[in-house]
């Protein structure tokens, strides 16, 4: 298991994602295109953290006839059927999105925050060129979410991977329906 944790950020795009009481003490997440109470939405916020493992997705040849075969996405531990079920993507969506290669981010030990966090509560850590001494590390408060993912750290310098996820996919993750996030690219630290 990777030592880094992932932070799950809900992108600002609609539909609006919010937490709703189902039964006393039992909550679940849902989304709608319109919502009256803007305080309840979690779009534009970090809503959870988790452990993760990353596995390469590759194409494997299926079929037994020379003229009738398919190349289907799979991993070392999952068949196409498992990948479809755990990612909530169908075969065609996986093939069209990945083309020939990608990564399965296995989401483990999901912890949903009681109160969603702002991006500004975390810092990016980047190498900046210093013309005299070479490189120096600069930490700046995060004010813009990454398109895919980025390195982040909290005020105690604990390291994370901040991942931007669309509301409809994040809803499935938070409700336990989706345990794999599929990406074309991941950060190299995630592969350790």
GIPE-V309878 format. One record per helix or strand of 2 or more residues. SS is the DSSP state (helix for helix, strand for strand). FROM is the first residue (numbers start at 1). LEN is the number of residues. Records with the same first field share a line. If there is no record, write none. Layout:
SS = FROM-LEN  FROM-LEN
This chain:
strand = 5-6  16-8  26-7  45-21  68-7  101-17  123-8  134-8  149-5  159-7  180-4
helix = 38-3  80-8  91-8  119-3  167-8  188-4
